[in-house]
């Protein structure tokens, strides 16, 4: 983590194998959550895809912070 933002990090967690959550405490008690995910490739089976999107939805819905940013990356094979 870059030293310039360490002081505003409220929490972080890695949800294996493809999701990371970073919560930042900004000025005046405002918080934001950044959810980074890496979706399965086209080679993944339907079960793996469904499990990934279910987990991502759970993370997004369970976070009580008003401002959320979801970043998703994927590669096509």
C-alpha positions in Angstrom: 0.0 0.0 0.0 1.3 3.4 -0.9 2.5 5.5 2.1 0.5 8.5 1.0 -2.8 6.8 1.8 -2.0 4.6 4.7 -3.4 7.2 7.2 -6.9 7.1 5.6 -7.3 3.3 5.3 -10.1 2.2 7.6 -9.8 -1.5 6.7 -9.1 -3.9 3.9 -9.8 -7.6 3.2 -9.0 -10.1 0.5 -11.7 -12.5 -0.4 -10.0 -15.4 -2.3 -9.7 -16.0 -5.0 -10.9 -12.9 -6.9 -12.2 -10.0 -4.7 -10.5 -7.3 -2.6 -12.2 -4.6 -0.5 -10.6 -1.4 0.6 -12.4 1.0 2.9 -11.2 4.6 3.2 -12.0 7.2 5.9 -12.1 10.6 4.3 -12.5 14.0 5.7 -15.5 14.9 7.8 -16.3 11.2 8.6 -17.1 10.4 5.0 -16.2 6.8 3.9 -15.8 5.2 0.6 -15.4 1.5 -0.3 -13.5 0.3 -3.3 -14.3 -3.2 -4.4 -11.8 -4.7 -6.9 -12.6 -7.9 -8.6 -11.2 -10.1 -11.3 -13.9 -12.2 -13.0 -13.3 -15.7 -14.2 -12.3 -16.2 -17.9 -14.6 -17.6 -20.6 -13.0 -21.0 -19.9 -14.7 -21.1 -16.5 -17.7 -23.3 -16.1 -21.2 -22.0 -15.2 -20.8 -22.9 -11.5 -17.6 -20.9 -11.1 -19.1 -17.9 -12.8 -22.3 -18.0 -10.7 -20.2 -18.4 -7.5 -18.1 -15.4 -8.4 -21.0 -13.1 -9.1 -22.9 -14.3 -6.1 -19.9 -13.5 -3.9 -19.4 -10.1 -5.5 -23.1 -9.3 -5.0 -22.9 -10.3 -1.4 -19.9 -8.0 -0.9 -21.6 -5.1 -2.5 -24.9 -5.5 -0.7 -23.4 -6.1 2.7 -21.3 -3.0 2.7 -23.1 -0.2 4.5 -21.0 2.7 3.1 -23.0 5.0 0.9 -20.3 5.6 -1.7 -19.0 2.4 -3.4 -16.7 2.0 -6.4 -16.6 -1.4 -8.1 -13.8 -2.1 -10.4 -13.9 -5.3 -12.4 -11.3 -6.7 -14.7 -11.6 -9.7 -16.9 -9.7 -11.4 -19.7 -11.2 -13.3 -22.6 -9.6 -16.6 -23.6 
